[in-house]
Amino acid sequence: MKNTKTNAANARIAAKNGQIKEEIKNLILGKLGVIGIIGLLFMAGIGTVSAGSLNVWTDAQNHIWVENDFLKWDVTHGDSMIVKTGVSSKNWRLWNDYFWANIGVGKVDYYKSRVSSLNNFTVAEIIENNEQTVTIYLQSNLSWSQTPDTVLVNTYLTFYANSGLVKLSYDVPNPPNNGNNPPSLLYNLFITPGGDKQNDFYYYSGSSAEHNFPHTSWSSFSASKLVPVKDDYIYITEYDKSASQGFALVSKKIQTQDFVTDINYGRASVGGEIYGSGDSIQIHMDPSIKGTMYLYFYETNPTVAYKPVEDLIMGGIENIINPPCTNECSPSGTKSCNDSTHYKTCGDYDSDDCLEWSNKVSCGSGKVCEGNGNCVSVPVCESGQTQNCIASNGCSGIKSCVNGQFGDCTTNLQKCDTNCDGTPETCQETCELCICTNGQTQSCTAPNGCEESQTCVNGQFGDCTTNLQKCDDGTCKETCPEPEPPGCTADDCIGITYFQCKNGKLLNKGLVDGKCGYTHEPNEPEPLPMEDASVDVTMHITFDRTKPGVDESFELRANFVNMDFKPRKAYLTVFLPSGVDILEGFGKVKSMAGGAATYELNLDGGAGMNTHTMRLKANEEGKKAMQISGIVIDENGGQHVIQQKSETITVVGETQGGGTEITCNPPYIQVGNECCVDSNYNKICDRDDTPDEPKTNWLIYIIAGIGALIILLLIAVLVKR
């Protein structure tokens, strides 16, 4: 696009040059005061900013900021509005930290109107951001304490790189209604010109003269006082002559609305610090239709301060919003060669109404651009000629020459997924079908009847395994609840854990000295009485193999998984079914009776989280259920119940793939399906054998003493002779 978007900036510069010439004339004639001289210096170059910069950003507090050469504004939340026009940048002291809107209905219902600030928006986002324009969308629900309903207001603020103009578009989908009294939408900026309340004035279109700004009062203007300048545009402006800064609200009169029918509330107003610590100018808009108004930040004219506002309207606001453009090409659809192998097409490819050339487009392989953008083929081969190539499936192939051009690449190979990872990587004549893709999962039913998933490995789904248990109620859970114990008539023991029968229920009392074969060792802290028999410790049990053979050893492994205390000891009671023998227990045996064995485990030094193992052997095939329960003692003697766990293992015979014959010659002994050294022939592997503590041999000491006495007697006899 060949446009003139810089025309507005150039016009602004030309206007300023004309203004400088006029002020120089006044200076020569002696009509320019000190303030005018200072203003002339700034217009001549001191403090002048170059037009064209535009930035928008969101800071760490989620405030949306916009800055160009005319202002810097925290639009959504902040108390900062820096106006850059005029002598120097000034903070116009945005009061109450926000851009304010309200809607009123009725004759004198202003103080009862639905009112809310725009910083209470439900949506605030940047919807357009380019070098020339930035648009921010704000959505807010205006409310009134007297009614539960709210009024939705959509606001769009568009900023321009080359102007202090801000376009404000609004949409109120469902404006309130109060009979014959029309609603009115008011946008309010509580700001003070120049930020200092000095040398401030206001003016509105149709006024006979400028007026001192009423910092402590309020005035309104009826429809008859507001006279359009051009194209039905009216305005009201406030400005600081010392700072040479001005701000105006501009709107088409047809879009404005009397706030109420009372003549005291007109279509525009100006006020000081009556309702808050800030000054304001206002134009009341009609919310029943979508509308547009403009905010304009400008540098005042030294002679007629508000003249830039009228110049804006007379010059055409649309020339800033939509700068005129010129066609780069014509007519639409015309083609032209961009170079020898690319062409371009004339059309409208951007936001303006002018025609421009498209991006270049390649003619394609074997073609060149000629004449008016026509792509023609160039002979590259002779009929019958072939050429190696890569086909569309990525495999090597051959293309043949037809009419001076090579045709499509063809191949008899297929791209195969040989490693079943979902990505074909090898070219072969035929492909073997993968049942599934590696890593793929599907639902399945585990042997215990629980629903689980199985994973694809090497193109095949593996076994369906689960860590869930099938509970007595038919549900599958990681841990099945313990069944309610039957009514009792007497105390009971499970291993060395004492259960007291009380009111027909067995109460877990844990380890009690003198009960269930447990005797407290004097050199250790006595376990504290168990006050709470709830489960404190979870334990997982697993097997080192799923289907051991008859007479083949296998391991039962136990792990504690949730101890939030420092353990000292544990007592595990293991219930074994018939046909299963113990080769090696968990630790020190505390009791062995009734098909149950209780072991003492030392858990000091972090051993609590290790894997605890016992080795077993089955002398018959079939399903064998193992059950473990117990108590953990912490460092303070507190007792913690271990959740009872049950697991089943299937023992198979030799015809089902069981164990194999192993022969171990002394000093080796067979343990499971392996041999180990038993150097002292006590039928315990040396690696598992705990040597006894050395005992004192008093006989040796007695004999040595007698020998020493005889030697002393002999020495005494020799000395006497």
C-alpha positions, 0 to 999 in steps of 0.5 A: 500500500502506498498511503499517506498515513503520515499526512496527518503528522505532516499537517500537524507540523505545517500547522505548527510552522504557521503558528510559529510564523504568526508568533514571530510576527507578534514578537516583532510587533511587541505583542508577545509577552514572556509566556508567549516567548517561552511558548515560541521557543518550545514551538521552534524546537525546544521540547518538541517531540517527533510524531509517530511513536505508539506503545502499549503494555501491561505492567506487573500489577496487570495495569494496561498503559498506552503512550505516544508523543502526546500522552502517557496514561494508565488506562485501566487502574492508575492515578497517572495521566501524563500530558506531553503537549505544550511547554512540558509534560504535566500530570493532570492528576487523574482523580479516584484512579480511574476512567469513570462511566455512569448511566442515569434515567429519570427527571432528577434521578442522577443520584439514584442512577446505575453508577460504577467505575470502569476499573470494575470491568470484567474484561480488559484486553488489548485487541489491536496493536500495530505501529499506527493504532492501539485498541483497548476493550473494556467491559463493565457491568454498571450497578445501582444499589436500589435494584438487583439488575446491572447494565452492561457497557462495552467500551473501545478506546483507540489510540493513534501514533500521530495524534493526541486523538483517542476514539471512544466507541461504546455499545450498551446492549440493554440500556435501562428505561424509565417511561418517557425519560430517556437514559443517558451515558456519561464518560467522566475523567476527573482531571485538572488542566495542567494539574495545578488549577492555575490559569485554567479556562473552558470553552464549548462550541457555540460559546461567545467567549472563553470562561474561567474554569469553575474549580469550585462550582458547576455549570451545564449547557442545554442543546440550544447552546451547543452549536455544531462546528462542521458535520454536526460535531460539537465539543467542550474543552478545558485548557491551561494557558500557562502549560499550553495544554488542552483537553477536549470532548468531541461528539456529533450532536445527534449522538448526545442526549439530555441527561434528564428533561430538567433544563439544569441537566443539559447535554454538556457540563463542566464542574470543579470539586463538587463530587470529588477531588478533581475537575471534569468536563462531560458530554452526555451520550445516547446509550440506546444506539451504538455511538462514538465520541473523541478525547483530544489532547492538544497544544493550545494556540497562543492567540486562540487557545482552543483553535486546535480543536476547531482545526481538528473538526474542520480538517476532518477527524476521519483523515486522522482515523483513516488517512487517505491512500492511493492505489499502488496498482490497477485494476484489481487482479492484474498480474506482474512478474516480480522476478524471473521465477515469481509473480505478484497480483494486484488487490486489496490486502490490508485494512484500507480501501486502496489496491496494492501488490501481493507478496511474491508467489513462486511459479513452481518447479520448472517454470519461469515468469514471462510477460504479464505475470504468466508462468510457463514451463521450460523443457528440462528433459527428453521423452523416456528419460528417468530420474531418481527421486523421493516419493510423497511417502518419503521412499526412493522412487523414479520420475519419467519425462513426459512432454519435456517435463518430469512427472510425479515421483512414483515408488513401489515401496511402502513406509513401514513402522518397524519399531511400532512407535507410530512413525513410519521410518523404513521403506520396504516392499511390504509392511508387518502390521503393528497391533498397537503403537508403543506406549499406547494404552487400552483398558483391560481386566486384570486376573483378579477381576479389577479394571486396569490398563495395559501398555503396548510394547514392541507392537503388542499389548503386555499383560494386564496388571494392577495394583488394586485389590478385589475387596469382599464387596466386589469393588477394587481399591488400593487398600481393602478395608478390614472386615468387621470382626465377629462378636467375641467372648474372650480375649485373643492374640494375633501373633504377639498382638493382644486383643481385648474382648469388650462389649462383644468387640475385640479391641487392639491393645498392641504389645502388652507385657505378659500378654500373647507371649510378649515380654518387655526387655528391661534394656528397652523403653516400654511401648506406650499403651495403645489409645487409638487402634486406627491404621497409622501405617500402610504397607505394600507386599509383593513377590519377586515372581508371579508363578514360582514352581513347586520346591522353588524358593520365592521372596515375599517383600514388604515396604512401609510407605507412609510413616510420618514418624521416626520408627524404632521397631516393628513386629510383623505377624505372617500367616502362611497357608498349608504347604508353604515353608519358611526358608528365611524370616523377616528378622528375629523370631518372637513367636511361632504358633498356629501357622503364624510367625511373628518377627521383630524388625529393627528400624533404627537409622532409616531402615524403616523405608527399606524393603524387608524380605523373607524367603519361602518355598511351597511343596505343592501347587495351587493358589497360596494366600499370604497375610501380614499384620503388625505393630510399629513402635516409634522412638517415643514408645508409641504404637502404630497399627499396620494395615493388614495386607493379603496377597495371593501367589500361584505355585505351578508344577514342573509341567506348567513351567516350574522350577528346575533340579539343582544339586549343591555339594558340601559345603554348599546347601540349596536355598530355593533355586540357588546354592549358598555357602554353609561353612559351619554346617548349621544349615544356614547360609553364611550370608544370613548367619549371625555369628554368636557373641564370643563367650569367656572360657574360664577354664583356660584362665584357671589352668593358666593361673595354676601353672603360674603358681607352680612356676613361682614355687619352683623358683622359691625352692631354687633360691633357698638352696 
